[in-house]
Amino acid sequence: MKKNNSSTDNQSYRLGITITEHLLLCEDECPAATGQFTRLLSELIISAKLISREVNKAGLADLLGATGDINVQGEKVLKLDEFANQALIWRMQRSGLLCAMASEENADVIEIPDNMPKGNYVLAFDPLDGSANVDANASIGTIFSIHRRVERTGCGSLDNFLRYGYEQVAAGYFLYGSSTMLVYTAGNGVHGFTLDPSVGEFLLSHRNITMPDRGKIYSVNEAYTEYWDNRTKTVVDYFKSSKNDRGKPYTARYIGALVADFHRNLLFGGIYMYPADRQDPHKPHGKLRLLCEAAPLAFLVEQAGGAATDGRQRILDIKASELHERVPLFIGCKADVEKATEILQDKQ
């Protein structure tokens, strides 16, 4: 398996290869790297810079805590949630590149106003994944998924969003941690860019990210053990056991923000699990959203050599049936995800 070339990445960072330059260099190899797509990614980057700025000064700008509202998921809306959502909607509506949007925070499709130009892409996003960690100054992020619009339907049609994951043109996330990073794929490998505050640009820092076949980390919230069925418990026990295929227990790491846990496992190897909570009436089909969380990360992980399933089938083979559909998620190194799926499908 191809390994990351750290010396080349360091040179790329020092020489200042921006994401726009990287896209231009890759245009011949990447069908998605059109002028419109490059502009769309640039607009997302500006939105992320605004969000990163507010995240970095949240404790000083009265942006901690909740607004008092409840979102479509039945969750408390935090002040930074609201800011991130509005920043993305405001900029992307005016980009002239989108036909419509869908956000975790909004119940319905977000249409482009009639007085604004429309484009050929649709965007689904989680504006601030892991926002419950904001008050603790832990890593959080923005996840996005890009599809081409369905030509035969109107911009506001749900058909633009109720798609298979493998139809995505691009997907990625911004991580707001010790540094701000963009990790994305346009179907030709996974690349990471780190925001250099001194020049205000995302510079190439992680070229062609690939995962090992088997990892050494498992990430799951074991506080929910009582809600899991026996097969799910067996999966977690497998990774904790020295009798697994690795020959020694995996290390437990859990931040509680999907994007942060996924990023660590992407770089170092591991599996993230959010099973269905069969006995929990609030999460009988899992907690994570297919369109704005599971599918974009599944696109990324497969491009990096990993895998993602819902415990039964490949995430990218699931066609969304509703805008806020939820699914269980097992995502990470290929051998680890395949083993978890095998145990979950055991006919015992």
N, C-alpha and C positions, 0 to 999 in steps of 0.2 A: 504494500500500500504506500502511496506517495506521502512523504512526510513534509511538514512545514519547513521552509527554508528560512530560519531565523535571521541569518546574516544578510540574506537578500531583502527580507522584510525591514531590517534595521536601516539598510541602505536606502530603500524606497522611502522610509519615513524621513530620513535625513535630507534626501533630495526633494522631498515635498510633492509626491505624486498624489494629486487630489482625486476624488471619486469621479469627477467629470473627465479628467484626463484618463483615468483608468477605463471608463466606459468607452471613450473614443478609441483607445488602444485595442479594446476588445470587440469593437463593432463587427469586424469580419467574422468573429467566432460566436458572437452572441446575437441571435435574431431579435431579442427584445431591446437591444441597445440602439433604438432609433432616437432622432432628435427630440420627439415628444416625450419619450420615456426618460431621457436624460433630464429634461426640464421638470418632469413630474418628480423625479427623485430629488432634484434641487429644491423644489418647493417643500418636500417632506423634510429635507435637511434644515431649511430655514425654520420650519415649525419646531423641529427638535432642538435647535439652538435656543429658541425662545423658552421652551419647556425646561431645558437644562439650566438656563439662567435663573429661572424661578425656583427650580429644585435646589440650586446651590445657595439661595438666600432665603429659603422658606421660613426658617426660624426667625428671620429678621423682618420679614415682610407680611406677617400675620397670615401666612398661607398654610399653617398647620391646623389640624383638626377638621371637623365636619361642617358642611354647610347647613345641615338640618334637613336636607332633601333625601329622598330614596330613589335610586335609579330603577330601570326596567328589570334588573336582576333581583330587586328586593334588597339591595345593599345600600348602606349609608354612602352618600356622596361626599367625598373629601374636597376641601378647597382646591387642592392641586389637581384633583380629578377634573373638576369643572374648568379650571384654567386650561389644562392640557387639551381637553375636548374642544373647547371654544377656539383655542389657537389653531388647531388642526382644521376645524370646520371653516373658520374665517379665511384662512390662507388658501385652502384647497378649493373652496367654492369659487374663488376669484382667479384660479390658475388658468382657466380655459382648457384644461386637459382632462377633466373628469365629466362623466355622464351622471354619476350619482355616488353617494357614499353610504356606509353603514358603520355605526359606532356601537361599542358595547354599552355606552351610556344612553343611547337613544332607542326608543321602542320601534321606530319605523325607519324606512329608507330616508336618507337625507338628500333631498333633491337640490339641484343647482337652480338658483333663481332665474326666472325667464329673462331678466335683463342682463344676464351674464353669459359669456360664451361657454359652449360645452365641448367636451372632447370624447375620445374613444375608449377611455379606461374607467373602471369602477374600483373604488378603494374601500376595503374593510379594515377597521383598526380597533385596537384596545389602546386608548389614549395614555393610560398610566397603569400598567400592570404592576401588581404588588403594592398599590398605593397605601395599604394598611401599614406598610413599613416606613412610611414617610416620617412619622413622628419619632421613629427610632433611628433616623438617619441611616437606614440600610438601603441597599441597591434596589432600584426599581427600573421600569423601562416602558417603551412604546413598541407595540407589535403591529405590523401592517402586512396586508395582502393585496395584491394587484391582479385584476383580471381585465381582459378586453371586454367591452360591452357586447351584449348579444344584439346583433344588427336588426333582427326582426321585431324587437320589442322597444317600447318607450323607455326613456331614461329612468323613470321612477318605478319600473316594473321589478318585482321580486325575482323574475327570471334572470336578471343580471347578477344576482347573488346566490341563488340556489343552484350551485354548480359543484362539480367534482373538484377535489383539491388538486388533481393533476393538471387541471386547466389553468392554473395560476401562471401568469406571466413572470411575476417576481414576488418575493416576500423577504421580510427581514425584521430587524428590531433595532432600536436605539436603547442602549444601556446607560443609565445615569448612576455611576458608582464612583470609585476613586478617580476614574477618568470617564469621559463620555465617549461611547463607541457606537458605530454603526456596523452591523453585520448583515449582509444581504446576499441573495442569489437571484440571478436572472436566468437560471437554468443552465449555467455554465460554471459550476463550482461555487464555493462560498468564500467571501472575502470580507476582511474586517478593516475598518478605518477608525482611527482615534482622533478626537478633536484636539487640535493644538490651540490652546487659548491665545497664544502669542501672535498667531496669524489668522485665527478665526476660521480655520479650514479643517475638514476631516481628511487626514492623510493616511495613505495605505500603510498599515502596520501588521496585518495578518493576511498573507497571500495564500490562496488555495488551502483553506482549513480542511483537514481530514481527520476523521475519528479512527481510533484503533478498532479492530474487530470486537474486542472484549474490553470492558472498562474495569475500574476498581472502586467506583463510588456508586452507592444507591441513594436516591432522594425520594422520600415519601413521608407523609405526615402520619406517624404511627399512633398518634393520639386517637385516630379514627378506627383503630383495629377492631373494636367491638361492632362496627358497622359493616365489616367486610365479610364476604362468604369464605368458606373454608379454602377454596382454591386460591383466592387472593392472599390469604394468610400464608399458604404454602409457598407462593411466589416470594413474599418478603422473607420468609424463613430460609429459602434457598440462598438468597444473597447474603444472609447473615451467617450462613453455615460454612465451616471449613471443608465440607464434603461437596461443595459445588464444583463446577467445571474449572474454576480458577484455582482451586486447591486451598484457598484461604478466604476468610470472610471479607466482604466488601466493606469499605468505610462509609459510615452514614454521614451525609451532609444535607442539610435542609434549611434554606434561607426563608422560604415561605413566599417568594416571588417567583413565579414560573420562569420569567425571562432570565432572572439571575441564576437560578438553579440550572436552567438549560445551558446558559452561556458557560458556566464552569464545567459542566459535563462535556460540552462540545469541545472545549480546549483540552481537557485532561482525561476524558473517557469515563463514561458512567451511564446510568439509566435513571430517568425521572419517571415516577409513577403517580398518577392520581386516579385510583380505581373508582368504580361506581360504588356509592354507599347504599347498598340494597335496602338497608333498614332505616335509612334516614329519609323521611318524606320530602325533604328539601333538595336532595341530590340523588334521586333514584337512577339517573342516567349519567352520573358524573357531574362535575362542577364546571369544567372548562368548556369554553365556547368553541364550536367547530370552526366557524368562519374567521374569527379574529384572533384565535390562539392556537388551537390544535393544527389546523391545516397549514398556516404559514410556517410554523416551526417544523412540521412534518416535511414540507418542501425543502427547507433548509437542511434538515438532518439527512435526508436521502442524498442530497447533493454533496454532503460531506462524508458519505459512505455508511451512514447509520440507517436506522429504521424507526417507524412509528406505527403502532396499531392501537385499536380500542380494546384489545384483548381477544378479538375475533378476526378482524380484517385490517388491512392496510388503511391508514387514515386517509391517504390521498384517493382511495377508491370509494370513499363515502360521498354521496351526493347530498348536500344539505336539503332538508325538507322544510326548514323554517329559519328565519333570520337569526334567532338566538338559540339555535339548537345546541345542546350540551352533549359531550361524549366523555367516556373514560379515556385516559391517555397513558400509554407506555411508550417512552421515546428515549432514544440514546444509541449506544453501540449496537451494531446489528445482531451479534451473537447473544447479547443480553436480552434484547427485545424479543428475539425469536424464542429464547428459552422461557421467558415469562409468558409469552403467548401459548407456547406448547403446554405449559402447566395449566394455564387457564382453560385449555381445550381438552384436558385429560378426561376421559370418559369414566373415571373411577366412580 
